[in-house]
Amino acid sequence: MQRRTTFGSLRTTNFRLMATAQLLSNTGWWVAYTAQNWLVLSLTGSPAAVGLTAALGSLPTLVFGLAGGLLADRYPKRRILLFYYAGWTCAAALLAGLTLAHVVQAWQVQVIAACSGVVLAIGFPAQQAFVSELVGPAQLRNAISINSSVVYLAGLVGPAVSGLLIGTVGPGWSFLMTAVFYLAPIVALTRIRADELHARPPVPAQRGQLRAALRYAVSHPDVLWPTILVGLYAMFTTNLAVTLAVYAKSIFHTGPGGYGLLTASVAVGSLGGALISARLRHTRLRTLMLFAALLSALYMVAAAAQAQILFCALLLGIGASTLLLQTSANSTVQLAAHDNIRGRIVGIYLLVYLGSSAVGGPLLGIIVQQFGPRTGMLLAGALPGISTLLIAAILLTMRLRRGRAPRWVASVVRTDSVD
């Protein structure tokens, strides 16, 4: 038995190597994402165009997401990841060339975003499922939390660096930095110790494998409900950057530096949430519901905030709550999935997560453009919050039918019967 600590999974050499590479690559991703949003907003002046660009990075998951999960079960994940990071590197380098040559147009950014989305859909299930091969089941939850910490630590540095680059030398240098940083995981994958991987033999190709995965997901509550819950919140919360760009430009009038500050505030909170999540040994469905309810409340309060300092403080809580919800749902789903089906289950989870994000991007962009960013923040909290209450009611009804009511419900029933 390995001792469970906040950073326990980092004792594994392979995971430590990949986590370091992921820190660099995710820093590059945040640098590029921040520059992409600002570039499109500068070229078009339209928040809806920013939302559409963000959606194009996620929409291919609706078409290729399940196929990506199937590939992750059928082929060695390390080989898939080499192509995955190579594709991201090429996309970032192309966008850097167009921007530095001063010939970039909004449609070109959107086409590159869509191509990157195809790469994401095919490779991301393998990236998520590869964590279990790096550390094994005993440290899987901790490793997922550390991965999330890495993403948001990068999110703390990336937007600030990108804002500085945009303000001094232009967004093209942000994309060039991203292309260089994407080389880090390619190098790391070539240095992985294959004999220390917890790899399972690839699943032979058979008919009906995707249908089997869908039946598995629907029949296991620890897969079904976290996936639905994350999908509902992903529609709005993953597109927060769309709203923050407009806040920086139109509400607080702070420009690229202010946009970087707002995004970094979310990242600081997310990093704290990831560290808390790394200490959790397991998460129940009711805990996920509490994280979701807290996130909804923070969004609605933030919509009413007038001062930038108060808004940034609320973004800290939003970042932490978002991370706790996403990490807990991700680890719950992966731990509930059997080894020989995990890739397909992750593919389904990502299909719902990124598909909802793709739908929410243009929707939130239109809302922000027509009614303002404060309305966007309010609806981003209220609509998923209502859905959370409905899910809670469904779960409570199911438990009552099975005779497994929570203690407070049982006490109310006993009191009513006495009266």
N, C-alpha and C positions, 0 to 999 in steps of 0.2 A: 504494500500500500504506500503510495506517495503522499507525503504531507501536503495538505491543502493550504496554500497561502495565496496571497494576492498575486504574486508573480511566479507561482509554482511551475507553470508550463514552460517558462523561460529557461528552466534547467535542461530542457531537451535541446540538444545542439541543433538539430534540423529546424525546429520551430524558431529558435533564437535567430538563426541565419535568415529565415524567411521573414520574421517579424522586422528585422533591421531593414531588409530590402523593401518591405511593405511601407515602412515609415518614409523612405525616400520616394517611392512611387506614388503613395497617397498624398504626400506633400505636393508632388508635381500635379496630381489630379486636381487638388484644391486650387493651386495656382492657375491652372488652365480653366477650371470651371468659373472662377471669379472673373478672369479676363474675358471669357466667352460671354458671360451675362452682360458685362459692361460694354463690350464691343458691339453686341447686337443692339443694346439699348442706345448706344451712341450713333450707330448707323441708321436706325429706324425711328428712334424716339418712341417706340411702342412697347409697353409692358407685355401686351399680348404676343408680340414677336419673340420676346424673351421666354415667355412660357411655352410657345410652340417649339423653340429650339431645345429647351430642356426636355420637352415631351418626345422629340425625335430621337433623343438619346435613349429613351426607354421603350418606345413603341415596338421596335423589333423583337422585344422579349415576348410580345403577344404572339408572334409568329414562330420564333425560334427557341423560346424559353424551354419548352418541354423537350425539344430535340437536344438542347444543350445538356439537360439532365440525363437524357438517355446516353449521350456520348460519354458523360462522366462515369457512368456505370460500365460501359462497354470497352473503354480504352484507358490506357495509363494516363492518370490525371496530370502528371508532370509534363508529358508530351503535349497535351492540350494547352497547358499554361504557357509553354514556350511560344506557341503560335498566338496565344491571347495577348501576351505582352508585346510581342513583335508588331501585332496589328495596332495596338495603342500607340506605340512609338512612331510608326509611320504616319498615323493620323495627326498626331501632335506636330511632327516635323513638317507635314504639308501645310497645316494651318499657320505655322510659324513663317514658312516661306511666303505664303500669300500676304500675310499681314506686314511683314518686314518689307516686302516689295511694294506696299501701298496699293495693291490691286484687289484687296479683299472686299467682298460684298456679302450682304446678309445671307443670301441664298447659298453661297459657298460654305459659310459657317454651318448652316443647317444641313447641307448634304454631308459634310464631314461628321457632324453630330450623329446623323442617321447611320453612317457607316460604322462609326464607333459603337453605336447601339447594337449593331449586328454582332460585332466582335464581343461585346458585353454579354449578349444573350447566349452565345455559344460557349464562352469560356467561364462565365461567373459561377455557374453551378459547380464546375470542377474546382474552382478556387475555394469555394466554401467547403465542399466535401473533402478537399485535400487536407484541411486542418486535422481531421480525424486520423489521417495517415501519418501526420507529423508527430502527434502526441499520444494517440490511443484514447480509449473511452474514459479512463480514469481522470484525465485532465482536459477533456473536451470542452466542458463548460467554461473552465478557466481560460483556455486558449481562445475561445470565441470572444470572451470579454476583453482579453489582452489585444486581440485583433481590432476590436472596436476602439480600445484606448489608442492604438496606433493611428487609426483613421482620424480620430478627433484631435489627437496631438498634432497630427499633420494639418488638420483643419484649423488649429490655433495659429500655426506658423504660415501656412500656405496663403490664406487671404491677405494677411498683413504684407507678406513679401510681394504678392501680386499687386496689391494696391500701391505699394511703393514703386514697383516697376512700371505700372500703368501711368502713374503720375509723373515719372521722370523720363523714361525712355520709350514708353508705349507698350501695348499688350502683346506685340509680336515677340518680345523677349520673354514674356511669361510662357508662351507656347514653346519656345525653344528650350527653356529650362525644363519644362515638362518632358519633352522628348529625351533629354539627357537623363533625367531621373528615372524614366521608364526602363532604362537599361539595367538598373540595379537588380530587379527580380529575375531578369534573364540570366545574369551572372550567378545569382544565388541558386537558381534551379540547376545549373550545371555543376554546382559544388555540393549538392545534397548528398548525404550518405545513404545510398540506396538500401544497404543492409540493415539500417536502423528504422526504416519506414514500417508502419503498421499497415501495409498494403494487403488488400484482398485480391484474389484472382478476378480478372474482368468477367462480367456476366455475359454468357454467350447470347448471341442474337436470337430472339424468339418472337413469334407473333404475340401481340396482346400485352407487351410489357408496359406500355403507357397506360392502358386501361387498368392493368393490375395496380399500378402506382396510384391512379385516381381512386380506385376502390379502397386502397390502403389508407389514403389521406382522409377520405370521407368517414371511414369506419373507426378511426382512432381520434378521440376527442383532443388528445394532446398535440395532434397535427392540425385538425380541422379548425378549432376555435382560435388558436394563436394566428393561424394564417388569415382567417377572416378579419380578425381584429387589426392586424398589421396592415392589411389591404385597405381597410376603411381610413386609417390614419395616414397611410402613405399618399393617398389622393391629394392631401393638402400639406402635411408636415414636411414631406420631402421636397416640396417646391417653395419652401420658406424664402430661399434666396431671391425668388422672383419678387416677392413682397419687399424684402429688405433693400433691394436695389432701388425701388421707387421711394421707400422711406428715406434713404440717404440723399436721393436727388431732389425730392419734392417736399418732404416734410421737415427734415432737419437741415437740408441744404449743406451737406458736408462733403459731397463729391466722392471720388474713389477711396480716399482715406477713411471717410466715414462708413462707407460700405464695407471696407475691410474690418473696421472696428465692430460693426454690428455682427458680421459673420464670425469674427473671432470670439465675440461674446457667447454665441451659440456653441462654438467649439470648446471654450473653456468649461462651460456647463456640461457638455457632452463628455469631456475627459473625466470630470468628476463623477458623472454617472457611470462611466465605464469602470472606474476603479471601485465604486460601490458594488457594481454588478459582479466584478471578479471575486468578491468576498462571499457572494451568495452561493450556497450549495445546490439549491433547487428552487424552482419557482412554480407556484400553483396558479391555476387559472384565475382565482380570485385576486391574487397579487397582480397579475397582468391587468385585470379590470381596474384596480386601484391606480396603477401607473397611468392607464389610459384616461381615467377620470381627472387625475391631477393635471395631465397635459392639456386637456380640454379647458380646464379652469384657467390655467396660466395664459393660454392663447386669448381667452376672452378678456381677462384683466389687462393684458398687454395692449389690446385694441383701444383701451381707454386711456393709456398712459400718454401724458403730454410732454414730459421732460425726457430728454435723451438718456440721462443717467438712470432714470427709473426704468425706461424701456430696456436698456442694456442689462439691468439687474434681473428683469423678468426673462430676458433671453437666456440668462444663465440657467434659470429653472427650466425653461423650455428645452434647452439642450440636454440637461441631465435627465429629464423625464422621457424625452424622445429616445435617448440612448438606452435607458433602463427598459423601456417597452420593447424596442427593437431587439436588443441583445437577449433579453429574457425569452422573447418569442422564438428567436432563431435557435437558441440553445435547446429550448423545450422541443421544438420540431425535430432537430437533428438527433437528440438523444432518444426520441420516440421512434425514430426510423431504424430499421435493420440495416446492417452494413451493405448487403447486396442490393438495396433499393434506395439508399440514402441519396445518391446523385439525382434520381428522378424525383424524390420527395423535395429536395432542395430546389429542383427545377420548377416544381409546382409552386412552392413558396415564393420563389423569385418572380414567377409569372404573375402571381397575384400582386406582389409588392411593387414591382416595376411597372406592371400594366396599370395599376391604380395610379401610380405616379405619372405615367404618360397621359392618362385621361385628365388628371388633376392639373397638370401644367397649363394647358391652354385655357381650361375653365377658370383657374385662379387668375391667370393673366387678364382674361376678359373682365372678371369681377373687379380686379384692381384698376383696370383702365376705365371702366364705366362708373364705378362707385367709390374708388379710392382705396388706398392700402389699409386704412383702419377697418373698413368693411370686410376686406379680404382676411385680416387677422381674426375678426369676430366670427365670420362664417367658418374659418379653418378650425376653430375650436368648437363652435356650437353644433355643426352638422355631425362630426364624428362623436361628439359627446352624447347626442341623442341616440345614435346607433349603439353606443356602449351601454346605455340604459336598457335598450331593447334586448341586447345580448344577455345582459345580466338577468333580465326578467325571464328569458328563455331558459338559461341555465338553472335559475332558482326553481322554475316550474318543473324541469326535468328531475331535479333532486327531490322535490316534494313528492312527485309521482313514484320515485324509487324508495321513499321513506327515509331519505338521508338529508333532512332539512338542517340548515345551520342552527346552532344553539339558540340564537335570539329568536328565530322563527318558532322553534319548538316551545320556548318559554311563553311566547305570545299565544300560541295555540292552547297551551295548558291553562293559562290565565283566563282566556275566553271560555273554555269549557267549564271552569269553576264558577265563573260569573253566571 
